[in-house]
Amino acid sequence: MKILVISKRSKQQNILLAIAMVVLLGFTAIVINYTSKGVFAKKKKLPIYCVDSKEKKIAISFDASWGANNTIKILDILDKYDIKATFFLVGRWIDEFPEETKEIYKRGNEIGNHSNSHPDMNTVSNEKIIKEIAITDAKLMQLIGIDTKLFRFPSGSYNDRTIETVESTNHYCIQWDVDSIDWKEQGAELEYNRVVKKIKPGSIVLFHNAAKFTPENLPRLIKKLKSEDYEFVTISDLIYKENYRIDHTGKQVLN
């Protein structure tokens, strides 16, 4: 009798164990199914913030969304130190400052697309995004005979959808890893130190053409970085065009 009782309990335990295994396997299958569809595992898309580079190359960029007070001063400084930079222009800025636009290009600097009216791209349709880019490229083609290959999101605002839409127009999405925050005009020394502390090989630096202290800081920054053997290049000359991936920090890395 005793043996029979043990046998009966073992059978019950086996049944309970079997049920538990079925439930567990079912849950695992659900998780795997969701993961395969990207619910848990989908990787967020990112623009290019910087480049993984063994060479001490960096790119200086300027956003031109309003005002042109310092544009010629900045161009003169770049010329003095034989540096080419990348300027991201808004279409309405091109309309207001066509001569400055021509001068940027004439002096050998790179021009990128910064939209036509500077909207938050996350809040507009895909069709609107494509139109914003196309209008600005058309203005540049008419004025100086070029289109663009680089795009920077207004206010740096993006998501997976907007990145995919911009990429469909054959533009590289470009962000930055060193922000001067010069538009806040908090002081030359603060802005200078903010940039110097963050610079590394492969960095993309953000300035604005209309910021108060940028013309004062540029010569100092250039001298400092040149003394450390940094080379200044345009963004197109810095980034990889193929066989690359973008890691979780936005760094472009060769495969």
Secondary structure, DSSP 8 states (H G I E B T S, - for coil): -HHHHHHHHHHHHHHHHHHHHHHHHHHHHHHHHHHHTTTTT------B-EE--SS-EEEEEEEESS--TTHHHHHHHHHHTT---EEEE-HHHHHH-HHHHHHHHHTT-EEEE--SS---GGGS-HHHHHHHHHHHHHHHHHHHS---SEE--GGG---HHHHHHHHTTT-EEB--SEE--GGG---HHHHHHHHHHH--TTBEEEEETT-SSHHHHHHHHHHHHHHTT-EE--HHHHS--SSEEE-TTSEEEE-
